[in-house]
Amino acid sequence: MDLGSLFQTTTFISAILLVILILLQQRGASLGAGFGGSGELYTTRRGLDKSMFNTTVVFVVIFVLSILALLLIPN
């Protein structure tokens, strides 16, 4: 397995996990929020919500770094 295919696999897996993690987060996701009728109070993240947010940030960094590595390594 060469370095290019390793970074391609890393990019693919991190992209799928990012989609799942972003869809699982529910902050301001009501139908009224789309039309400006949201009266929700945003509080700090705690527990599982904070862990999911931090995990999402980690996978974003992994995703971006793997794409940059794919651009920089020669074919």
mmJSON file of the N, C-alpha and C atoms, coordinates in Angstrom:
{"data_MODEL":{"atom_site":{
"group_PDB":["ATOM","ATOM","ATOM","ATOM","ATOM","ATOM","ATOM","ATOM","ATOM","ATOM","ATOM","ATOM","ATOM","ATOM","ATOM","ATOM","ATOM","ATOM","ATOM","ATOM","ATOM","ATOM","ATOM","ATOM","ATOM","ATOM","ATOM","ATOM","ATOM","ATOM","ATOM","ATOM","ATOM","ATOM","ATOM","ATOM","ATOM","ATOM","ATOM","ATOM","ATOM","ATOM","ATOM","ATOM","ATOM","ATOM","ATOM","ATOM","ATOM","ATOM","ATOM","ATOM","ATOM","ATOM","ATOM","ATOM","ATOM","ATOM","ATOM","ATOM","ATOM","ATOM","ATOM","ATOM","ATOM","ATOM","ATOM","ATOM","ATOM","ATOM","ATOM","ATOM","ATOM","ATOM","ATOM","ATOM","ATOM","ATOM","ATOM","ATOM","ATOM","ATOM","ATOM","ATOM","ATOM","ATOM","ATOM","ATOM","ATOM","ATOM","ATOM","ATOM","ATOM","ATOM","ATOM","ATOM","ATOM","ATOM","ATOM","ATOM","ATOM","ATOM","ATOM","ATOM","ATOM","ATOM","ATOM","ATOM","ATOM","ATOM","ATOM","ATOM","ATOM","ATOM","ATOM","ATOM","ATOM","ATOM","ATOM","ATOM","ATOM","ATOM","ATOM","ATOM","ATOM","ATOM","ATOM","ATOM","ATOM","ATOM","ATOM","ATOM","ATOM","ATOM","ATOM","ATOM","ATOM","ATOM","ATOM","ATOM","ATOM","ATOM","ATOM","ATOM","ATOM","ATOM","ATOM","ATOM","ATOM","ATOM","ATOM","ATOM","ATOM","ATOM","ATOM","ATOM","ATOM","ATOM","ATOM","ATOM","ATOM","ATOM","ATOM","ATOM","ATOM","ATOM","ATOM","ATOM","ATOM","ATOM","ATOM","ATOM","ATOM","ATOM","ATOM","ATOM","ATOM","ATOM","ATOM","ATOM","ATOM","ATOM","ATOM","ATOM","ATOM","ATOM","ATOM","ATOM","ATOM","ATOM","ATOM","ATOM","ATOM","ATOM","ATOM","ATOM","ATOM","ATOM","ATOM","ATOM","ATOM","ATOM","ATOM","ATOM","ATOM","ATOM","ATOM","ATOM","ATOM","ATOM","ATOM","ATOM","ATOM","ATOM","ATOM","ATOM","ATOM","ATOM","ATOM","ATOM","ATOM","ATOM","ATOM","ATOM","ATOM"],
"id":[1,2,3,4,5,6,7,8,9,10,11,12,13,14,15,16,17,18,19,20,21,22,23,24,25,26,27,28,29,30,31,32,33,34,35,36,37,38,39,40,41,42,43,44,45,46,47,48,49,50,51,52,53,54,55,56,57,58,59,60,61,62,63,64,65,66,67,68,69,70,71,72,73,74,75,76,77,78,79,80,81,82,83,84,85,86,87,88,89,90,91,92,93,94,95,96,97,98,99,100,101,102,103,104,105,106,107,108,109,110,111,112,113,114,115,116,117,118,119,120,121,122,123,124,125,126,127,128,129,130,131,132,133,134,135,136,137,138,139,140,141,142,143,144,145,146,147,148,149,150,151,152,153,154,155,156,157,158,159,160,161,162,163,164,165,166,167,168,169,170,171,172,173,174,175,176,177,178,179,180,181,182,183,184,185,186,187,188,189,190,191,192,193,194,195,196,197,198,199,200,201,202,203,204,205,206,207,208,209,210,211,212,213,214,215,216,217,218,219,220,221,222,223,224,225],
"type_symbol":["N","C","C","N","C","C","N","C","C","N","C","C","N","C","C","N","C","C","N","C","C","N","C","C","N","C","C","N","C","C","N","C","C","N","C","C","N","C","C","N","C","C","N","C","C","N","C","C","N","C","C","N","C","C","N","C","C","N","C","C","N","C","C","N","C","C","N","C","C","N","C","C","N","C","C","N","C","C","N","C","C","N","C","C","N","C","C","N","C","C","N","C","C","N","C","C","N","C","C","N","C","C","N","C","C","N","C","C","N","C","C","N","C","C","N","C","C","N","C","C","N","C","C","N","C","C","N","C","C","N","C","C","N","C","C","N","C","C","N","C","C","N","C","C","N","C","C","N","C","C","N","C","C","N","C","C","N","C","C","N","C","C","N","C","C","N","C","C","N","C","C","N","C","C","N","C","C","N","C","C","N","C","C","N","C","C","N","C","C","N","C","C","N","C","C","N","C","C","N","C","C","N","C","C","N","C","C","N","C","C","N","C","C","N","C","C","N","C","C","N","C","C","N","C","C"],
"label_atom_id":["N","CA","C","N","CA","C","N","CA","C","N","CA","C","N","CA","C","N","CA","C","N","CA","C","N","CA","C","N","CA","C","N","CA","C","N","CA","C","N","CA","C","N","CA","C","N","CA","C","N","CA","C","N","CA","C","N","CA","C","N","CA","C","N","CA","C","N","CA","C","N","CA","C","N","CA","C","N","CA","C","N","CA","C","N","CA","C","N","CA","C","N","CA","C","N","CA","C","N","CA","C","N","CA","C","N","CA","C","N","CA","C","N","CA","C","N","CA","C","N","CA","C","N","CA","C","N","CA","C","N","CA","C","N","CA","C","N","CA","C","N","CA","C","N","CA","C","N","CA","C","N","CA","C","N","CA","C","N","CA","C","N","CA","C","N","CA","C","N","CA","C","N","CA","C","N","CA","C","N","CA","C","N","CA","C","N","CA","C","N","CA","C","N","CA","C","N","CA","C","N","CA","C","N","CA","C","N","CA","C","N","CA","C","N","CA","C","N","CA","C","N","CA","C","N","CA","C","N","CA","C","N","CA","C","N","CA","C","N","CA","C","N","CA","C","N","CA","C","N","CA","C","N","CA","C","N","CA","C","N","CA","C"],
"label_alt_id":[null,null,null,null,null,null,null,null,null,null,null,null,null,null,null,null,null,null,null,null,null,null,null,null,null,null,null,null,null,null,null,null,null,null,null,null,null,null,null,null,null,null,null,null,null,null,null,null,null,null,null,null,null,null,null,null,null,null,null,null,null,null,null,null,null,null,null,null,null,null,null,null,null,null,null,null,null,null,null,null,null,null,null,null,null,null,null,null,null,null,null,null,null,null,null,null,null,null,null,null,null,null,null,null,null,null,null,null,null,null,null,null,null,null,null,null,null,null,null,null,null,null,null,null,null,null,null,null,null,null,null,null,null,null,null,null,null,null,null,null,null,null,null,null,null,null,null,null,null,null,null,null,null,null,null,null,null,null,null,null,null,null,null,null,null,null,null,null,null,null,null,null,null,null,null,null,null,null,null,null,null,null,null,null,null,null,null,null,null,null,null,null,null,null,null,null,null,null,null,null,null,null,null,null,null,null,null,null,null,null,null,null,null,null,null,null,null,null,null,null,null,null,null,null,null],
"label_comp_id":["MET","MET","MET","ASP","ASP","ASP","LEU","LEU","LEU","GLY","GLY","GLY","SER","SER","SER","LEU","LEU","LEU","PHE","PHE","PHE","GLN","GLN","GLN","THR","THR","THR","THR","THR","THR","THR","THR","THR","PHE","PHE","PHE","ILE","ILE","ILE","SER","SER","SER","ALA","ALA","ALA","ILE","ILE","ILE","LEU","LEU","LEU","LEU","LEU","LEU","VAL","VAL","VAL","ILE","ILE","ILE","LEU","LEU","LEU","ILE","ILE","ILE","LEU","LEU","LEU","LEU","LEU","LEU","GLN","GLN","GLN","GLN","GLN","GLN","ARG","ARG","ARG","GLY","GLY","GLY","ALA","ALA","ALA","SER","SER","SER","LEU","LEU","LEU","GLY","GLY","GLY","ALA","ALA","ALA","GLY","GLY","GLY","PHE","PHE","PHE","GLY","GLY","GLY","GLY","GLY","GLY","SER","SER","SER","GLY","GLY","GLY","GLU","GLU","GLU","LEU","LEU","LEU","TYR","TYR","TYR","THR","THR","THR","THR","THR","THR","ARG","ARG","ARG","ARG","ARG","ARG","GLY","GLY","GLY","LEU","LEU","LEU","ASP","ASP","ASP","LYS","LYS","LYS","SER","SER","SER","MET","MET","MET","PHE","PHE","PHE","ASN","ASN","ASN","THR","THR","THR","THR","THR","THR","VAL","VAL","VAL","VAL","VAL","VAL","PHE","PHE","PHE","VAL","VAL","VAL","VAL","VAL","VAL","ILE","ILE","ILE","PHE","PHE","PHE","VAL","VAL","VAL","LEU","LEU","LEU","SER","SER","SER","ILE","ILE","ILE","LEU","LEU","LEU","ALA","ALA","ALA","LEU","LEU","LEU","LEU","LEU","LEU","LEU","LEU","LEU","ILE","ILE","ILE","PRO","PRO","PRO","ASN","ASN","ASN"],
"label_asym_id":["A","A","A","A","A","A","A","A","A","A","A","A","A","A","A","A","A","A","A","A","A","A","A","A","A","A","A","A","A","A","A","A","A","A","A","A","A","A","A","A","A","A","A","A","A","A","A","A","A","A","A","A","A","A","A","A","A","A","A","A","A","A","A","A","A","A","A","A","A","A","A","A","A","A","A","A","A","A","A","A","A","A","A","A","A","A","A","A","A","A","A","A","A","A","A","A","A","A","A","A","A","A","A","A","A","A","A","A","A","A","A","A","A","A","A","A","A","A","A","A","A","A","A","A","A","A","A","A","A","A","A","A","A","A","A","A","A","A","A","A","A","A","A","A","A","A","A","A","A","A","A","A","A","A","A","A","A","A","A","A","A","A","A","A","A","A","A","A","A","A","A","A","A","A","A","A","A","A","A","A","A","A","A","A","A","A","A","A","A","A","A","A","A","A","A","A","A","A","A","A","A","A","A","A","A","A","A","A","A","A","A","A","A","A","A","A","A","A","A","A","A","A","A","A","A"],
"label_entity_id":["1","1","1","1","1","1","1","1","1","1","1","1","1","1","1","1","1","1","1","1","1","1","1","1","1","1","1","1","1","1","1","1","1","1","1","1","1","1","1","1","1","1","1","1","1","1","1","1","1","1","1","1","1","1","1","1","1","1","1","1","1","1","1","1","1","1","1","1","1","1","1","1","1","1","1","1","1","1","1","1","1","1","1","1","1","1","1","1","1","1","1","1","1","1","1","1","1","1","1","1","1","1","1","1","1","1","1","1","1","1","1","1","1","1","1","1","1","1","1","1","1","1","1","1","1","1","1","1","1","1","1","1","1","1","1","1","1","1","1","1","1","1","1","1","1","1","1","1","1","1","1","1","1","1","1","1","1","1","1","1","1","1","1","1","1","1","1","1","1","1","1","1","1","1","1","1","1","1","1","1","1","1","1","1","1","1","1","1","1","1","1","1","1","1","1","1","1","1","1","1","1","1","1","1","1","1","1","1","1","1","1","1","1","1","1","1","1","1","1","1","1","1","1","1","1"],
"label_seq_id":[1,1,1,2,2,2,3,3,3,4,4,4,5,5,5,6,6,6,7,7,7,8,8,8,9,9,9,10,10,10,11,11,11,12,12,12,13,13,13,14,14,14,15,15,15,16,16,16,17,17,17,18,18,18,19,19,19,20,20,20,21,21,21,22,22,22,23,23,23,24,24,24,25,25,25,26,26,26,27,27,27,28,28,28,29,29,29,30,30,30,31,31,31,32,32,32,33,33,33,34,34,34,35,35,35,36,36,36,37,37,37,38,38,38,39,39,39,40,40,40,41,41,41,42,42,42,43,43,43,44,44,44,45,45,45,46,46,46,47,47,47,48,48,48,49,49,49,50,50,50,51,51,51,52,52,52,53,53,53,54,54,54,55,55,55,56,56,56,57,57,57,58,58,58,59,59,59,60,60,60,61,61,61,62,62,62,63,63,63,64,64,64,65,65,65,66,66,66,67,67,67,68,68,68,69,69,69,70,70,70,71,71,71,72,72,72,73,73,73,74,74,74,75,75,75],
"pdbx_PDB_ins_code":[null,null,null,null,null,null,null,null,null,null,null,null,null,null,null,null,null,null,null,null,null,null,null,null,null,null,null,null,null,null,null,null,null,null,null,null,null,null,null,null,null,null,null,null,null,null,null,null,null,null,null,null,null,null,null,null,null,null,null,null,null,null,null,null,null,null,null,null,null,null,null,null,null,null,null,null,null,null,null,null,null,null,null,null,null,null,null,null,null,null,null,null,null,null,null,null,null,null,null,null,null,null,null,null,null,null,null,null,null,null,null,null,null,null,null,null,null,null,null,null,null,null,null,null,null,null,null,null,null,null,null,null,null,null,null,null,null,null,null,null,null,null,null,null,null,null,null,null,null,null,null,null,null,null,null,null,null,null,null,null,null,null,null,null,null,null,null,null,null,null,null,null,null,null,null,null,null,null,null,null,null,null,null,null,null,null,null,null,null,null,null,null,null,null,null,null,null,null,null,null,null,null,null,null,null,null,null,null,null,null,null,null,null,null,null,null,null,null,null,null,null,null,null,null,null],
"Cartn_x":[0.85,0.0,0.901,0.762,1.604,0.989,1.744,1.349,0.108,-0.013,-1.169,-2.469,-2.48,-3.712,-4.044,-3.027,-3.274,-3.969,-3.509,-4.142,-5.529,-5.728,-7.055,-8.041,-7.602,-8.463,-8.766,-7.763,-7.968,-8.953,-8.842,-9.758,-11.175,-11.342,-12.665,-13.329,-12.602,-13.171,-13.493,-12.597,-12.863,-14.035,-14.217,-15.353,-16.673,-16.725,-17.958,-18.265,-17.234,-17.448,-17.846,-17.317,-17.706,-19.176,-19.636,-21.045,-21.933,-21.581,-22.377,-22.364,-21.195,-21.102,-21.843,-21.755,-22.447,-23.955,-24.42,-25.856,-26.407,-25.581,-26.036,-26.146,-25.473,-25.546,-26.852,-27.521,-28.88,-29.051,-28.058,-28.186,-28.944,-30.11,-30.89,-31.431,-31.843,-32.221,-33.732,-34.491,-35.937,-36.35,-37.557,-38.045,-38.226,-38.632,-38.811,-37.51,-36.4,-35.102,-34.737,-35.236,-34.95,-35.628,-36.725,-37.471,-37.255,-36.284,-35.97,-36.829,-37.621,-38.514,-37.965,-36.68,-36.084,-35.945,-36.507,-36.382,-35.602,-34.734,-33.998,-32.855,-32.526,-31.409,-30.233,-29.106,-27.935,-27.105,-26.841,-26.045,-24.723,-23.884,-22.604,-22.806,-21.873,-21.944,-21.473,-22.168,-21.795,-21.977,-21.215,-21.38,-21.12,-22.09,-21.96,-21.898,-22.633,-22.617,-21.23,-20.547,-19.194,-18.211,-18.371,-17.492,-17.67,-18.933,-19.182,-18.603,-18.71,-18.15,-16.633,-15.975,-14.518,-14.07,-14.816,-14.501,-14.658,-15.684,-15.884,-14.712,-14.229,-13.087,-11.85,-11.635,-10.487,-10.582,-11.769,-11.918,-11.826,-12.195,-12.003,-10.512,-9.742,-8.292,-7.674,-8.087,-7.574,-7.938,-9.172,-9.642,-8.825,-8.636,-7.897,-6.438,-5.825,-4.422,-4.227,-5.175,-5.034,-5.209,-6.085,-6.229,-4.964,-4.415,-3.166,-2.023,-1.981,-0.94,-1.116,-2.352,-2.592,-2.157,-2.307,-1.876,-0.362,0.313,1.753,2.609,2.086,2.899,2.868,3.993,4.003,3.308,2.777,2.078,3.01],
"Cartn_y":[-1.169,0.0,1.239,2.048,3.238,4.403,5.483,6.633,7.322,7.37,8.01,7.315,5.992,5.271,5.343,5.461,5.636,6.961,8.037,9.337,9.385,8.683,8.617,7.907,6.824,6.096,6.945,7.653,8.527,9.641,10.215,11.27,10.741,9.577,8.993,8.666,8.032,7.643,8.879,9.869,11.067,11.867,11.855,12.551,11.906,10.591,9.899,10.143,10.069,10.311,11.76,12.702,14.099,14.312,13.701,13.829,13.284,12.136,11.529,12.41,12.887,13.712,15.037,15.653,16.928,16.726,15.64,15.388,15.032,14.495,14.14,15.346,16.431,17.612,18.345,18.811,19.324,20.771,21.567,22.945,23.802,24.333,25.228,24.551,23.298,22.524,22.476,23.345,23.289,23.937,23.672,24.205,25.712,26.217,27.658,28.422,27.779,28.448,28.803,28.047,28.331,29.589,29.983,31.17,32.342,32.241,33.339,33.386,32.38,32.384,31.634,31.54,30.764,31.626,31.163,31.871,31.055,30.219,29.325,30.056,29.604,30.144,29.192,29.708,28.873,28.867,27.697,27.556,26.888,26.72,26.065,24.581,24.002,22.563,21.788,20.683,19.831,18.369,17.534,16.093,15.582,14.816,14.177,15.208,16.301,17.341,17.947,18.176,18.73,17.721,16.451,15.411,15.271,15.318,15.226,16.43,17.619,18.818,18.718,18.293,18.159,17.078,15.981,14.92,15.425,16.247,16.826,17.714,18.507,19.385,18.551,17.466,16.594,15.992,15.526,14.93,15.973,17.217,18.277,18.5,18.524,18.707,17.53,16.311,15.132,15.192,15.584,15.667,16.69,17.864,18.919,18.529,17.977,17.579,16.448,15.527,14.438,14.95,15.938,16.529,17.292,18.054,18.766,17.8,16.694,15.687,15.084,14.857,14.328,15.31,16.591,17.587,17.723,17.487,17.723,16.534,15.304,14.15,13.954,13.607,13.396,12.09,12.056,10.85,9.762],
"Cartn_z":[0.0,0.0,0.0,-1.029,-1.117,-0.348,-0.263,0.537,-0.03,-1.341,-1.979,-1.648,-1.702,-1.394,0.095,0.949,2.381,2.641,1.997,2.18,1.541,0.424,-0.185,0.733,1.343,2.274,3.499,4.008,5.159,4.827,3.648,3.221,3.11,2.521,2.331,3.667,4.564,5.859,6.693,6.7,7.489,6.914,5.6,4.99,5.399,5.385,5.784,7.262,8.106,9.53,9.794,9.027,9.177,8.843,7.774,7.396,8.507,9.048,10.117,11.359,11.758,12.968,12.815,11.651,11.446,11.448,10.862,10.848,12.227,13.097,14.44,15.376,15.044,15.899,15.632,16.708,16.575,17.006,17.009,17.5,16.491,16.887,16.034,14.797,14.908,13.733,13.515,14.154,13.979,12.655,12.225,10.959,11.032,12.18,12.344,12.265,12.564,12.5,11.06,10.101,8.703,8.211,8.873,8.474,9.421,10.313,11.213,12.455,12.696,13.851,15.034,15.136,16.216,17.463,18.551,19.807,20.81,20.338,21.222,21.909,23.093,23.847,23.69,23.195,23.016,24.297,24.793,26.003,25.656,26.648,26.397,26.167,25.444,25.171,26.391,26.667,27.787,27.394,28.034,27.888,26.488,25.989,24.681,23.556,23.704,22.676,22.528,23.632,23.586,22.998,23.355,22.818,21.307,20.841,19.399,18.672,19.253,18.638,18.534,19.61,19.596,18.616,18.537,17.579,16.146,15.904,14.58,14.191,15.131,14.854,14.521,15.252,14.989,13.587,13.195,11.869,10.757,11.028,10.033,9.794,10.875,10.745,9.985,10.315,9.614,8.129,7.83,6.452,5.654,6.215,5.506,5.319,6.359,6.239,5.232,5.157,4.186,2.754,2.564,1.228,0.842,1.794,1.501,1.214,1.925,1.673,0.283,-0.135,-1.484,-2.556,-2.276,-3.253,-3.325,-2.212,-2.162,-2.57,-2.428,-2.791,-4.311,-4.891,-6.355,-6.732,-7.939,-8.412,-8.796],
"occupancy":[1.0,1.0,1.0,1.0,1.0,1.0,1.0,1.0,1.0,1.0,1.0,1.0,1.0,1.0,1.0,1.0,1.0,1.0,1.0,1.0,1.0,1.0,1.0,1.0,1.0,1.0,1.0,1.0,1.0,1.0,1.0,1.0,1.0,1.0,1.0,1.0,1.0,1.0,1.0,1.0,1.0,1.0,1.0,1.0,1.0,1.0,1.0,1.0,1.0,1.0,1.0,1.0,1.0,1.0,1.0,1.0,1.0,1.0,1.0,1.0,1.0,1.0,1.0,1.0,1.0,1.0,1.0,1.0,1.0,1.0,1.0,1.0,1.0,1.0,1.0,1.0,1.0,1.0,1.0,1.0,1.0,1.0,1.0,1.0,1.0,1.0,1.0,1.0,1.0,1.0,1.0,1.0,1.0,1.0,1.0,1.0,1.0,1.0,1.0,1.0,1.0,1.0,1.0,1.0,1.0,1.0,1.0,1.0,1.0,1.0,1.0,1.0,1.0,1.0,1.0,1.0,1.0,1.0,1.0,1.0,1.0,1.0,1.0,1.0,1.0,1.0,1.0,1.0,1.0,1.0,1.0,1.0,1.0,1.0,1.0,1.0,1.0,1.0,1.0,1.0,1.0,1.0,1.0,1.0,1.0,1.0,1.0,1.0,1.0,1.0,1.0,1.0,1.0,1.0,1.0,1.0,1.0,1.0,1.0,1.0,1.0,1.0,1.0,1.0,1.0,1.0,1.0,1.0,1.0,1.0,1.0,1.0,1.0,1.0,1.0,1.0,1.0,1.0,1.0,1.0,1.0,1.0,1.0,1.0,1.0,1.0,1.0,1.0,1.0,1.0,1.0,1.0,1.0,1.0,1.0,1.0,1.0,1.0,1.0,1.0,1.0,1.0,1.0,1.0,1.0,1.0,1.0,1.0,1.0,1.0,1.0,1.0,1.0,1.0,1.0,1.0,1.0,1.0,1.0,1.0,1.0,1.0,1.0,1.0,1.0],
"B_iso_or_equiv":[0.0,0.0,0.0,0.0,0.0,0.0,0.0,0.0,0.0,0.0,0.0,0.0,0.0,0.0,0.0,0.0,0.0,0.0,0.0,0.0,0.0,0.0,0.0,0.0,0.0,0.0,0.0,0.0,0.0,0.0,0.0,0.0,0.0,0.0,0.0,0.0,0.0,0.0,0.0,0.0,0.0,0.0,0.0,0.0,0.0,0.0,0.0,0.0,0.0,0.0,0.0,0.0,0.0,0.0,0.0,0.0,0.0,0.0,0.0,0.0,0.0,0.0,0.0,0.0,0.0,0.0,0.0,0.0,0.0,0.0,0.0,0.0,0.0,0.0,0.0,0.0,0.0,0.0,0.0,0.0,0.0,0.0,0.0,0.0,0.0,0.0,0.0,0.0,0.0,0.0,0.0,0.0,0.0,0.0,0.0,0.0,0.0,0.0,0.0,0.0,0.0,0.0,0.0,0.0,0.0,0.0,0.0,0.0,0.0,0.0,0.0,0.0,0.0,0.0,0.0,0.0,0.0,0.0,0.0,0.0,0.0,0.0,0.0,0.0,0.0,0.0,0.0,0.0,0.0,0.0,0.0,0.0,0.0,0.0,0.0,0.0,0.0,0.0,0.0,0.0,0.0,0.0,0.0,0.0,0.0,0.0,0.0,0.0,0.0,0.0,0.0,0.0,0.0,0.0,0.0,0.0,0.0,0.0,0.0,0.0,0.0,0.0,0.0,0.0,0.0,0.0,0.0,0.0,0.0,0.0,0.0,0.0,0.0,0.0,0.0,0.0,0.0,0.0,0.0,0.0,0.0,0.0,0.0,0.0,0.0,0.0,0.0,0.0,0.0,0.0,0.0,0.0,0.0,0.0,0.0,0.0,0.0,0.0,0.0,0.0,0.0,0.0,0.0,0.0,0.0,0.0,0.0,0.0,0.0,0.0,0.0,0.0,0.0,0.0,0.0,0.0,0.0,0.0,0.0,0.0,0.0,0.0,0.0,0.0,0.0],
"pdbx_formal_charge":[null,null,null,null,null,null,null,null,null,null,null,null,null,null,null,null,null,null,null,null,null,null,null,null,null,null,null,null,null,null,null,null,null,null,null,null,null,null,null,null,null,null,null,null,null,null,null,null,null,null,null,null,null,null,null,null,null,null,null,null,null,null,null,null,null,null,null,null,null,null,null,null,null,null,null,null,null,null,null,null,null,null,null,null,null,null,null,null,null,null,null,null,null,null,null,null,null,null,null,null,null,null,null,null,null,null,null,null,null,null,null,null,null,null,null,null,null,null,null,null,null,null,null,null,null,null,null,null,null,null,null,null,null,null,null,null,null,null,null,null,null,null,null,null,null,null,null,null,null,null,null,null,null,null,null,null,null,null,null,null,null,null,null,null,null,null,null,null,null,null,null,null,null,null,null,null,null,null,null,null,null,null,null,null,null,null,null,null,null,null,null,null,null,null,null,null,null,null,null,null,null,null,null,null,null,null,null,null,null,null,null,null,null,null,null,null,null,null,null,null,null,null,null,null,null],
"auth_seq_id":[1,1,1,2,2,2,3,3,3,4,4,4,5,5,5,6,6,6,7,7,7,8,8,8,9,9,9,10,10,10,11,11,11,12,12,12,13,13,13,14,14,14,15,15,15,16,16,16,17,17,17,18,18,18,19,19,19,20,20,20,21,21,21,22,22,22,23,23,23,24,24,24,25,25,25,26,26,26,27,27,27,28,28,28,29,29,29,30,30,30,31,31,31,32,32,32,33,33,33,34,34,34,35,35,35,36,36,36,37,37,37,38,38,38,39,39,39,40,40,40,41,41,41,42,42,42,43,43,43,44,44,44,45,45,45,46,46,46,47,47,47,48,48,48,49,49,49,50,50,50,51,51,51,52,52,52,53,53,53,54,54,54,55,55,55,56,56,56,57,57,57,58,58,58,59,59,59,60,60,60,61,61,61,62,62,62,63,63,63,64,64,64,65,65,65,66,66,66,67,67,67,68,68,68,69,69,69,70,70,70,71,71,71,72,72,72,73,73,73,74,74,74,75,75,75],
"auth_comp_id":["MET","MET","MET","ASP","ASP","ASP","LEU","LEU","LEU","GLY","GLY","GLY","SER","SER","SER","LEU","LEU","LEU","PHE","PHE","PHE","GLN","GLN","GLN","THR","THR","THR","THR","THR","THR","THR","THR","THR","PHE","PHE","PHE","ILE","ILE","ILE","SER","SER","SER","ALA","ALA","ALA","ILE","ILE","ILE","LEU","LEU","LEU","LEU","LEU","LEU","VAL","VAL","VAL","ILE","ILE","ILE","LEU","LEU","LEU","ILE","ILE","ILE","LEU","LEU","LEU","LEU","LEU","LEU","GLN","GLN","GLN","GLN","GLN","GLN","ARG","ARG","ARG","GLY","GLY","GLY","ALA","ALA","ALA","SER","SER","SER","LEU","LEU","LEU","GLY","GLY","GLY","ALA","ALA","ALA","GLY","GLY","GLY","PHE","PHE","PHE","GLY","GLY","GLY","GLY","GLY","GLY","SER","SER","SER","GLY","GLY","GLY","GLU","GLU","GLU","LEU","LEU","LEU","TYR","TYR","TYR","THR","THR","THR","THR","THR","THR","ARG","ARG","ARG","ARG","ARG","ARG","GLY","GLY","GLY","LEU","LEU","LEU","ASP","ASP","ASP","LYS","LYS","LYS","SER","SER","SER","MET","MET","MET","PHE","PHE","PHE","ASN","ASN","ASN","THR","THR","THR","THR","THR","THR","VAL","VAL","VAL","VAL","VAL","VAL","PHE","PHE","PHE","VAL","VAL","VAL","VAL","VAL","VAL","ILE","ILE","ILE","PHE","PHE","PHE","VAL","VAL","VAL","LEU","LEU","LEU","SER","SER","SER","ILE","ILE","ILE","LEU","LEU","LEU","ALA","ALA","ALA","LEU","LEU","LEU","LEU","LEU","LEU","LEU","LEU","LEU","ILE","ILE","ILE","PRO","PRO","PRO","ASN","ASN","ASN"],
"auth_asym_id":["A","A","A","A","A","A","A","A","A","A","A","A","A","A","A","A","A","A","A","A","A","A","A","A","A","A","A","A","A","A","A","A","A","A","A","A","A","A","A","A","A","A","A","A","A","A","A","A","A","A","A","A","A","A","A","A","A","A","A","A","A","A","A","A","A","A","A","A","A","A","A","A","A","A","A","A","A","A","A","A","A","A","A","A","A","A","A","A","A","A","A","A","A","A","A","A","A","A","A","A","A","A","A","A","A","A","A","A","A","A","A","A","A","A","A","A","A","A","A","A","A","A","A","A","A","A","A","A","A","A","A","A","A","A","A","A","A","A","A","A","A","A","A","A","A","A","A","A","A","A","A","A","A","A","A","A","A","A","A","A","A","A","A","A","A","A","A","A","A","A","A","A","A","A","A","A","A","A","A","A","A","A","A","A","A","A","A","A","A","A","A","A","A","A","A","A","A","A","A","A","A","A","A","A","A","A","A","A","A","A","A","A","A","A","A","A","A","A","A","A","A","A","A","A","A"],
"auth_atom_id":["N","CA","C","N","CA","C","N","CA","C","N","CA","C","N","CA","C","N","CA","C","N","CA","C","N","CA","C","N","CA","C","N","CA","C","N","CA","C","N","CA","C","N","CA","C","N","CA","C","N","CA","C","N","CA","C","N","CA","C","N","CA","C","N","CA","C","N","CA","C","N","CA","C","N","CA","C","N","CA","C","N","CA","C","N","CA","C","N","CA","C","N","CA","C","N","CA","C","N","CA","C","N","CA","C","N","CA","C","N","CA","C","N","CA","C","N","CA","C","N","CA","C","N","CA","C","N","CA","C","N","CA","C","N","CA","C","N","CA","C","N","CA","C","N","CA","C","N","CA","C","N","CA","C","N","CA","C","N","CA","C","N","CA","C","N","CA","C","N","CA","C","N","CA","C","N","CA","C","N","CA","C","N","CA","C","N","CA","C","N","CA","C","N","CA","C","N","CA","C","N","CA","C","N","CA","C","N","CA","C","N","CA","C","N","CA","C","N","CA","C","N","CA","C","N","CA","C","N","CA","C","N","CA","C","N","CA","C","N","CA","C","N","CA","C","N","CA","C","N","CA","C","N","CA","C","N","CA","C","N","CA","C"],
"pdbx_PDB_model_num":[1,1,1,1,1,1,1,1,1,1,1,1,1,1,1,1,1,1,1,1,1,1,1,1,1,1,1,1,1,1,1,1,1,1,1,1,1,1,1,1,1,1,1,1,1,1,1,1,1,1,1,1,1,1,1,1,1,1,1,1,1,1,1,1,1,1,1,1,1,1,1,1,1,1,1,1,1,1,1,1,1,1,1,1,1,1,1,1,1,1,1,1,1,1,1,1,1,1,1,1,1,1,1,1,1,1,1,1,1,1,1,1,1,1,1,1,1,1,1,1,1,1,1,1,1,1,1,1,1,1,1,1,1,1,1,1,1,1,1,1,1,1,1,1,1,1,1,1,1,1,1,1,1,1,1,1,1,1,1,1,1,1,1,1,1,1,1,1,1,1,1,1,1,1,1,1,1,1,1,1,1,1,1,1,1,1,1,1,1,1,1,1,1,1,1,1,1,1,1,1,1,1,1,1,1,1,1,1,1,1,1,1,1,1,1,1,1,1,1,1,1,1,1,1,1]
}}}
